[in-house]
């Protein structure tokens, strides 16, 4: 697919250097992604709350709607991710094969983000139809385009391992620190108590977040550069058969391991994210008290700030795989401590602190490990398969998020979850049974006790970093001789 419109000087990258410079790190990888990632982080934590508590869809179709609709929607999302990966690998432009799609995703994110919350009143069926359409327009279309192209920016940025590692850290700061500050601290402390179950206020706040994503995504487009794509022959890359790319990806042992790693991690994290608000509202604190979730997120999240300065030096000294493996042992330990004493604020805060210390390596260096794996695939096969590999990565993400959402909502409905309501005296009633609280507790602090152990064991076999310098030198020599 030729995108000649991006040959215009007005649409070209503002990054001209062969080496990664400060403007690229700070604008392209830190500031630019914040808008879309912040919007997605808010949706991950609160869109389901909007459906259950504001729209009251928990009991729709006998509880089946919020179980079936996320799963069905993520099947569609998975398909569009595969299609988008195919398109990216066959995109030819002077600005790269992934970056042009960042530009096109910017307005789509803004429009579809607003549509998610402007659900009309009336019959449950009308609401269900709007929810299904708006959800798929955002996730299966707009966010798929953004997430596929954004996810490839680090792997395609440079072959320099040190520079690529730093970009991975900057990229994750955008996700963890900036988005986390708003979602984990400001939202539960200030915004959620103000929003309550007022639909109009929800629409206003979420529309503002959606619109903010547009200019920031354009900044990411203008201040990134695909150096690896520029050194490739785009005409020949576009001619590589899809089945040949599939074989190259699925016969690579490191790619299989990293996909399994991501699958298990996504299951644990998705269920935990869904359970966070409910856990703070019904197990550890009271409904939208403005304190509990803020404390859990703040105390538990402090390690993420420390990690900005500590994790890359540790990864350089001991290896990215090694620090990640040790981290998951702490991850499981911290989760287990919380699970044993789920109603004790001091114990839960201590457990969350330990858990997030353990999660630092995974959070900050994962994309660098993924980029190393893509280089290994290229070394073995002789060609790049970035779009395809990223599409499979995103299929795992979206499919598991959908399945986990359906499972979580099914568990809530099966346990007898009751949406908050206002009684005749105007008081907000938000109470759950012991069975519901038990399900919520396992979702937030129980499951990741197991996934942490499994991930540590899996990483024992992930040795892609060995000999990577020699592999990259061979790749470069091939290109020079071609």
Secondary structure, 3 states (H helix, E strand, C coil): CECHHHHCHHHCCCCCCCCCCHHHHHHHHHHCCHHHHHHHHHHHHHHHHHHHHHCCCCCHHHHCHHHHHHHHHHHHHHHHHHHHHHHHHCCECCCCCCHHHHHHHHHHHHHHHHHCCCCCCCCHHHHHHHHHHHHHHHHHHHHHHHHHHHHHHHHHHCCCHHHHHHHHHHHHHHHHHHHHHHHHHHHHHHHHHHHCCCHHHHHHHHHHHHHHHHHHHHHHHHCCCCHHHHCCCHHHHHCCCHHHHHHHHHCCHHHHHHHHHHHHHHHHHHHHHHHHHHHHHHHHCCCCCCCHHHHHHHHHHHHHHHHHHHHHHHHHHHCHHHHHHHHHHHHHHHHHHHHHCCCCHHHHHHHHHHHHHHHHHHHHHHHHHHHHHHHHHHHHHCCCCHHHHHHHHHHHHHHHHHHHHHHHHHHHHHHCCCCCEECCCCCEECCCCHHHHHHHHHHHHHHHHHHHHHHHHHHCCCCCCCCHHHHHHHHHHHHHHC
